[in-house]
Amino acid sequence: MNPLHDLRLALVQTPLAWHDAEANRAHFETLLEQARGADLVILPEMFTTGFSMDSAALAEPEEGPTLAWMRRQAERLDAVVTGSLIVRVAEGDYRNRLLWVRPDGEATHYDKRHLFRMAGEHKHYRAGDRQVLLALKGWRVRPLICYDLRFPVWSRGAGDTDLLLYTANWPAARRGHWNRLLPARAIENLCYVAAVNRIGEDGKGYPYSGDSQVVDFQGEALLDAGSDAGVFQVSLSAAELGAYRKRFPADLDADAFQLSSRPEPVSTL
C-alpha cells in the first residue's frame, strides 16, 4: 500500500558540544523552533555528547534526562523527534541507541548494529541485533546509524521501506563515501533516504563536513545542507514514490535471503 500523505522532514545540522549533554540539549531546544511544521525532526548520532568511546562515564539510563527532553520537544512541536545517544541498558552494557519519540510520548528504539571498529566502538558498546520498521503517517521508516550505511544487506528494505533514515557522526575524511553510498541505498531500495550528519570538530580534533541530505528513489538530491549549520526542511511526495515503484518494480526481481549473523559479545572497557 502506498503512503497516504506527503511527509515533511526537518534535518538539524550543527556542531556539538563535546561531552556536555546539558549544553547540547539547550542548544537543540533553541534550534527546534525552526522545525515547526515538520512531521519528523532528525538529530545527529550521539547528539548529546559527540561520537565518544567514554561510554561508562557518559551513558544515560534508558529512562534518562534526554528521553524526557525528547518527549517534551515532540509534544511541543507535534512531531516525531529522533536521534541517537549513549544509553546504559545494564551494568557494563552500553548502546549507541536511536530513540524515536512521538508527540504522545511513546518511544521506540533502534540499537546500532555495525560498530565502528576503527575507533574501537565495538570495545565500548554492545551491537544491536534487530532491524526496526516504524510507521509515520502511513510511511514505513527504517532507522539506521552512521556505519550501518556501509552494509547494504542490513539496510535492505525494498518492498517494505519507504524512507531509510541515517543519523551520523561521519568524518570529513570520508565524505566522498557518504555522498556516494546514500544515493546507492536509495536506488537499490526504491525509496527515499534522509541522512543527518554533524559539522565542526569533536573533542579529539576530528572535523565533520556535514553533507546532511535527502535523496529520492532515483538517487537525486532533494536537499543538501553542505557544511552550513541550521534546520533544513523538505517534503517527500507519496504520489511520486508510488508512481515510480509502479513503473519500475525492480524489487520484484530481488534475491530472497535471510539474515543469520549475530553480533559478537564484547567486553566494555
C-alpha positions as a Markdown table, in Angstrom:
| # | Residue | x | y | z |
|---|---|---|---|---|
| 1 | Met | 0.0 | 0.0 | 0.0 |
| 2 | Asn | 1.3 | 3.4 | -0.9 |
| 3 | Pro | 1.8 | 6.1 | 1.8 |
| 4 | Leu | -1.4 | 8.1 | 2.2 |
| 5 | His | 0.2 | 11.6 | 2.8 |
| 6 | Asp | 3.3 | 13.5 | 1.9 |
| 7 | Leu | 5.8 | 13.6 | 4.7 |
| 8 | Arg | 7.7 | 16.7 | 5.9 |
| 9 | Leu | 11.2 | 16.3 | 7.4 |
| 10 | Ala | 13.4 | 18.7 | 9.4 |
| 11 | Leu | 17.1 | 17.9 | 9.4 |
| 12 | Val | 19.2 | 19.5 | 12.1 |
| 13 | Gln | 22.9 | 20.0 | 11.2 |
| 14 | Thr | 25.1 | 21.7 | 13.8 |
| 15 | Pro | 28.3 | 21.4 | 15.8 |
| 16 | Leu | 28.1 | 19.5 | 19.1 |
| 17 | Ala | 29.5 | 20.4 | 22.5 |
| 18 | Trp | 32.0 | 17.7 | 23.5 |
| 19 | His | 30.7 | 15.5 | 26.4 |
| 20 | Asp | 28.2 | 18.1 | 27.5 |
| 21 | Ala | 24.7 | 16.7 | 27.3 |
| 22 | Glu | 23.0 | 19.7 | 29.1 |
| 23 | Ala | 24.6 | 22.2 | 26.7 |
| 24 | Asn | 23.6 | 20.2 | 23.7 |
| 25 | Arg | 20.0 | 19.8 | 24.8 |
| 26 | Ala | 19.7 | 23.5 | 25.4 |
| 27 | His | 21.3 | 24.3 | 22.0 |
| 28 | Phe | 19.0 | 21.9 | 20.2 |
| 29 | Glu | 15.9 | 23.2 | 22.0 |
| 30 | Thr | 16.6 | 26.7 | 20.6 |
| 31 | Leu | 17.2 | 25.3 | 17.1 |
| 32 | Leu | 14.0 | 23.2 | 17.1 |
| 33 | Glu | 11.8 | 26.3 | 17.0 |
| 34 | Gln | 12.8 | 26.3 | 13.3 |
| 35 | Ala | 11.5 | 22.7 | 12.9 |
| 36 | Arg | 7.8 | 23.6 | 13.4 |
| 37 | Gly | 5.6 | 22.3 | 10.7 |
| 38 | Ala | 7.7 | 19.1 | 10.2 |
| 39 | Asp | 6.3 | 15.6 | 10.8 |
| 40 | Leu | 9.7 | 14.2 | 11.6 |
| 41 | Val | 12.7 | 16.0 | 13.2 |
| 42 | Ile | 16.1 | 14.3 | 12.8 |
| 43 | Leu | 19.1 | 14.9 | 15.0 |
| 44 | Pro | 22.7 | 13.6 | 14.6 |
| 45 | Glu | 24.2 | 10.5 | 16.1 |
| 46 | Met | 25.2 | 10.8 | 19.8 |
| 47 | Phe | 23.7 | 14.3 | 19.7 |
| 48 | Thr | 24.2 | 14.9 | 23.4 |
| 49 | Thr | 27.9 | 14.1 | 23.6 |
| 50 | Gly | 29.6 | 13.8 | 20.2 |
| 51 | Phe | 31.0 | 10.4 | 19.0 |
| 52 | Ser | 32.7 | 9.3 | 22.2 |
| 53 | Met | 34.1 | 6.0 | 23.4 |
| 54 | Asp | 33.7 | 7.1 | 27.1 |
| 55 | Ser | 30.5 | 5.1 | 27.4 |
| 56 | Ala | 30.7 | 4.3 | 31.1 |
| 57 | Ala | 31.0 | 8.0 | 32.1 |
| 58 | Leu | 28.5 | 9.4 | 29.6 |
| 59 | Ala | 25.7 | 6.8 | 29.4 |
| 60 | Glu | 22.2 | 7.7 | 30.5 |
| 61 | Pro | 19.7 | 5.2 | 31.9 |
| 62 | Glu | 17.0 | 4.0 | 29.5 |
| 63 | Glu | 14.5 | 6.4 | 31.1 |
| 64 | Gly | 17.0 | 9.2 | 31.4 |
| 65 | Pro | 17.0 | 13.0 | 31.0 |
| 66 | Thr | 17.4 | 13.1 | 27.3 |
| 67 | Leu | 14.5 | 10.8 | 26.7 |
| 68 | Ala | 12.4 | 13.1 | 28.9 |
| 69 | Trp | 13.7 | 16.1 | 26.9 |
| 70 | Met | 12.8 | 14.5 | 23.6 |
| 71 | Arg | 9.3 | 13.8 | 24.9 |
| 72 | Arg | 8.9 | 17.5 | 25.7 |
| 73 | Gln | 10.2 | 18.5 | 22.3 |
| 74 | Ala | 8.0 | 16.1 | 20.4 |
| 75 | Glu | 4.9 | 17.3 | 22.2 |
| 76 | Arg | 5.6 | 21.0 | 21.7 |
| 77 | Leu | 6.4 | 20.5 | 18.0 |
| 78 | Asp | 3.7 | 17.9 | 17.4 |
| 79 | Ala | 6.3 | 15.9 | 15.5 |
| 80 | Val | 8.4 | 12.7 | 16.0 |
| 81 | Val | 11.9 | 13.6 | 17.2 |
| 82 | Thr | 14.7 | 11.1 | 16.6 |
| 83 | Gly | 18.5 | 10.9 | 17.1 |
| 84 | Ser | 20.9 | 8.7 | 18.9 |
| 85 | Leu | 22.7 | 8.9 | 22.3 |
| 86 | Ile | 24.6 | 6.7 | 24.7 |
| 87 | Val | 22.4 | 4.5 | 26.8 |
| 88 | Arg | 23.2 | 2.1 | 29.7 |
| 89 | Val | 20.9 | -1.0 | 29.5 |
| 90 | Ala | 22.7 | -2.8 | 32.4 |
| 91 | Glu | 26.0 | -2.6 | 34.2 |
| 92 | Gly | 28.7 | -2.9 | 31.5 |
| 93 | Asp | 26.1 | -3.0 | 28.7 |
| 94 | Tyr | 26.1 | 0.3 | 26.7 |
| 95 | Arg | 24.3 | 1.0 | 23.5 |
| 96 | Asn | 24.5 | 3.6 | 20.7 |
| 97 | Arg | 20.8 | 3.9 | 20.7 |
| 98 | Leu | 18.5 | 5.8 | 18.3 |
| 99 | Leu | 15.3 | 7.0 | 20.1 |
| 100 | Trp | 12.1 | 7.6 | 18.1 |
| 101 | Val | 9.8 | 9.7 | 20.2 |
| 102 | Arg | 6.2 | 10.5 | 19.3 |
| 103 | Pro | 4.2 | 13.6 | 20.3 |
| 104 | Asp | 2.1 | 11.4 | 22.6 |
| 105 | Gly | 5.3 | 10.4 | 24.5 |
| 106 | Glu | 5.6 | 6.8 | 23.2 |
| 107 | Ala | 9.2 | 5.9 | 22.5 |
| 108 | Thr | 10.8 | 3.2 | 20.4 |
| 109 | His | 14.5 | 2.5 | 19.9 |
| 110 | Tyr | 17.0 | 1.0 | 17.5 |
| 111 | Asp | 20.5 | 0.0 | 18.7 |
| 112 | Lys | 23.3 | 0.5 | 16.2 |
| 113 | Arg | 24.2 | -2.9 | 14.6 |
| 114 | His | 27.5 | -2.1 | 13.0 |
| 115 | Leu | 30.0 | -0.7 | 15.5 |
| 116 | Phe | 32.9 | 1.3 | 14.0 |
| 117 | Arg | 35.9 | -0.8 | 15.0 |
| 118 | Met | 38.4 | 1.7 | 13.6 |
| 119 | Ala | 37.5 | 3.9 | 16.5 |
| 120 | Gly | 37.2 | 1.0 | 18.9 |
| 121 | Glu | 33.4 | 1.4 | 19.2 |
| 122 | His | 33.0 | -2.4 | 19.4 |
| 123 | Lys | 35.1 | -2.4 | 22.6 |
| 124 | His | 32.8 | 0.1 | 24.4 |
| 125 | Tyr | 29.3 | -0.7 | 23.1 |
| 126 | Arg | 27.2 | -3.7 | 22.5 |
| 127 | Ala | 25.8 | -4.1 | 19.0 |
| 128 | Gly | 22.1 | -4.3 | 18.3 |
| 129 | Asp | 20.7 | -7.5 | 16.8 |
| 130 | Arg | 17.3 | -6.4 | 15.3 |
| 131 | Gln | 16.1 | -4.2 | 12.5 |
| 132 | Val | 13.3 | -1.8 | 13.2 |
| 133 | Leu | 10.5 | -0.6 | 10.9 |
| 134 | Leu | 8.4 | 2.3 | 12.2 |
| 135 | Ala | 5.2 | 3.9 | 10.9 |
| 136 | Leu | 4.5 | 7.6 | 10.5 |
| 137 | Lys | 1.6 | 9.0 | 8.5 |
| 138 | Gly | 1.4 | 5.8 | 6.5 |
| 139 | Trp | 5.1 | 5.8 | 5.7 |
| 140 | Arg | 7.3 | 2.9 | 6.6 |
| 141 | Val | 10.6 | 4.2 | 8.1 |
| 142 | Arg | 13.7 | 2.1 | 8.7 |
| 143 | Pro | 16.2 | 3.9 | 11.1 |
| 144 | Leu | 19.9 | 3.2 | 11.0 |
| 145 | Ile | 23.0 | 4.8 | 12.4 |
| 146 | Cys | 26.2 | 6.0 | 10.7 |
| 147 | Tyr | 28.5 | 3.0 | 9.9 |
| 148 | Asp | 25.4 | 0.9 | 9.1 |
| 149 | Leu | 25.3 | 2.8 | 5.8 |
| 150 | Arg | 28.2 | 0.7 | 4.5 |
| 151 | Phe | 26.3 | -2.6 | 4.9 |
| 152 | Pro | 23.6 | -2.9 | 2.1 |
| 153 | Val | 22.2 | -6.2 | 3.4 |
| 154 | Trp | 21.3 | -4.6 | 6.8 |
| 155 | Ser | 19.9 | -1.6 | 5.0 |
| 156 | Arg | 17.9 | -3.7 | 2.6 |
| 157 | Gly | 14.2 | -2.9 | 2.6 |
| 158 | Ala | 13.0 | -2.9 | -1.0 |
| 159 | Gly | 9.3 | -3.6 | -0.9 |
| 160 | Asp | 8.7 | -2.7 | 2.7 |
| 161 | Thr | 10.6 | 0.5 | 3.3 |
| 162 | Asp | 9.5 | 4.0 | 2.1 |
| 163 | Leu | 12.2 | 6.0 | 3.9 |
| 164 | Leu | 15.7 | 4.9 | 5.0 |
| 165 | Leu | 16.9 | 7.2 | 7.8 |
| 166 | Tyr | 20.6 | 7.6 | 8.8 |
| 167 | Thr | 21.8 | 9.6 | 11.8 |
| 168 | Ala | 25.5 | 10.1 | 11.9 |
| 169 | Asn | 28.8 | 11.5 | 13.0 |
| 170 | Trp | 30.6 | 10.9 | 9.7 |
| 171 | Pro | 34.1 | 12.4 | 9.5 |
| 172 | Ala | 35.1 | 14.8 | 6.7 |
| 173 | Ala | 37.9 | 12.5 | 5.7 |
| 174 | Arg | 35.4 | 10.0 | 4.3 |
| 175 | Arg | 32.7 | 12.4 | 3.0 |
| 176 | Gly | 33.2 | 11.0 | -0.5 |
| 177 | His | 32.0 | 7.6 | 0.7 |
| 178 | Trp | 29.0 | 9.2 | 2.4 |
| 179 | Asn | 27.9 | 11.1 | -0.7 |
| 180 | Arg | 28.2 | 8.0 | -2.9 |
| 181 | Leu | 26.6 | 5.4 | -0.5 |
| 182 | Leu | 23.5 | 7.4 | 0.3 |
| 183 | Pro | 22.2 | 7.6 | -3.3 |
| 184 | Ala | 23.1 | 3.9 | -3.7 |
| 185 | Arg | 20.9 | 2.9 | -0.8 |
| 186 | Ala | 18.0 | 4.9 | -2.2 |
| 187 | Ile | 18.4 | 3.5 | -5.7 |
| 188 | Glu | 18.6 | -0.2 | -4.7 |
| 189 | Asn | 15.8 | 0.1 | -2.2 |
| 190 | Leu | 13.4 | 2.2 | -4.4 |
| 191 | Cys | 12.9 | 4.6 | -1.5 |
| 192 | Tyr | 13.8 | 8.0 | -0.1 |
| 193 | Val | 16.8 | 8.4 | 2.0 |
| 194 | Ala | 17.3 | 11.1 | 4.7 |
| 195 | Ala | 20.7 | 11.4 | 6.4 |
| 196 | Val | 21.8 | 13.9 | 9.2 |
| 197 | Asn | 25.4 | 14.5 | 10.0 |
| 198 | Arg | 27.1 | 17.0 | 12.3 |
| 199 | Ile | 29.6 | 19.7 | 11.5 |
| 200 | Gly | 32.6 | 21.3 | 13.4 |
| 201 | Glu | 35.3 | 19.5 | 15.2 |
| 202 | Asp | 34.9 | 17.0 | 18.1 |
| 203 | Gly | 36.9 | 16.8 | 21.3 |
| 204 | Lys | 39.7 | 14.8 | 19.6 |
| 205 | Gly | 40.1 | 17.3 | 16.8 |
| 206 | Tyr | 38.3 | 15.3 | 14.0 |
| 207 | Pro | 36.5 | 17.6 | 11.6 |
| 208 | Tyr | 33.0 | 16.8 | 10.2 |
| 209 | Ser | 31.8 | 18.2 | 6.9 |
| 210 | Gly | 28.0 | 17.8 | 7.4 |
| 211 | Asp | 26.5 | 17.0 | 4.0 |
| 212 | Ser | 23.2 | 16.2 | 5.6 |
| 213 | Gln | 20.8 | 15.4 | 2.7 |
| 214 | Val | 17.7 | 13.9 | 1.4 |
| 215 | Val | 17.7 | 11.9 | -1.9 |
| 216 | Asp | 14.8 | 10.4 | -3.8 |
| 217 | Phe | 14.3 | 6.9 | -5.1 |
| 218 | Gln | 16.4 | 7.6 | -8.2 |
| 219 | Gly | 19.3 | 8.9 | -6.1 |
| 220 | Glu | 18.6 | 12.6 | -6.9 |
| 221 | Ala | 19.2 | 15.2 | -4.2 |
| 222 | Leu | 16.1 | 16.9 | -2.9 |
| 223 | Leu | 18.1 | 18.7 | -0.2 |
| 224 | Asp | 21.8 | 19.1 | 0.5 |
| 225 | Ala | 22.8 | 21.2 | 3.6 |
| 226 | Gly | 26.5 | 21.3 | 2.6 |
| 227 | Ser | 28.6 | 22.5 | 5.5 |
| 228 | Asp | 26.0 | 25.0 | 6.8 |
| 229 | Ala | 24.6 | 25.0 | 10.3 |
| 230 | Gly | 20.8 | 25.1 | 10.5 |
| 231 | Val | 17.5 | 23.4 | 10.3 |
| 232 | Phe | 16.6 | 22.3 | 6.8 |
| 233 | Gln | 13.0 | 21.2 | 5.8 |
| 234 | Val | 11.9 | 19.2 | 2.8 |
| 235 | Ser | 8.7 | 17.4 | 1.8 |
| 236 | Leu | 8.6 | 13.8 | 0.4 |
| 237 | Ser | 6.0 | 13.0 | -2.2 |
| 238 | Ala | 3.9 | 9.9 | -1.6 |
| 239 | Ala | 2.5 | 10.1 | -5.1 |
| 240 | Glu | 5.9 | 10.3 | -6.9 |
| 241 | Leu | 7.2 | 7.4 | -4.8 |
| 242 | Gly | 4.2 | 5.3 | -5.7 |
| 243 | Ala | 4.3 | 6.1 | -9.4 |
| 244 | Tyr | 8.0 | 5.3 | -9.7 |
| 245 | Arg | 7.6 | 1.9 | -8.0 |
| 246 | Lys | 4.7 | 1.1 | -10.3 |
| 247 | Arg | 6.6 | 1.8 | -13.5 |
| 248 | Phe | 9.9 | 0.4 | -12.3 |
| 249 | Pro | 9.2 | -2.5 | -9.8 |
| 250 | Ala | 12.8 | -3.8 | -9.6 |
| 251 | Asp | 12.1 | -5.2 | -6.1 |
| 252 | Leu | 10.0 | -8.0 | -7.7 |
| 253 | Asp | 13.2 | -9.4 | -9.1 |
| 254 | Ala | 15.3 | -9.1 | -5.9 |
| 255 | Asp | 17.0 | -12.1 | -4.4 |
| 256 | Ala | 15.5 | -13.6 | -1.4 |
| 257 | Phe | 17.7 | -14.0 | 1.7 |
| 258 | Gln | 17.7 | -14.3 | 5.5 |
| 259 | Leu | 19.8 | -12.5 | 8.0 |
| 260 | Ser | 21.6 | -15.1 | 10.2 |
| 261 | Ser | 24.6 | -13.4 | 11.7 |
| 262 | Arg | 24.6 | -12.4 | 15.3 |
| 263 | Pro | 26.6 | -9.7 | 17.0 |
| 264 | Glu | 29.7 | -10.9 | 18.8 |
| 265 | Pro | 29.7 | -10.3 | 22.6 |
| 266 | Val | 32.1 | -7.6 | 23.6 |
| 267 | Ser | 33.8 | -6.5 | 26.8 |
| 268 | Thr | 33.3 | -2.9 | 27.8 |
| 269 | Leu | 36.4 | -1.0 | 28.8 |
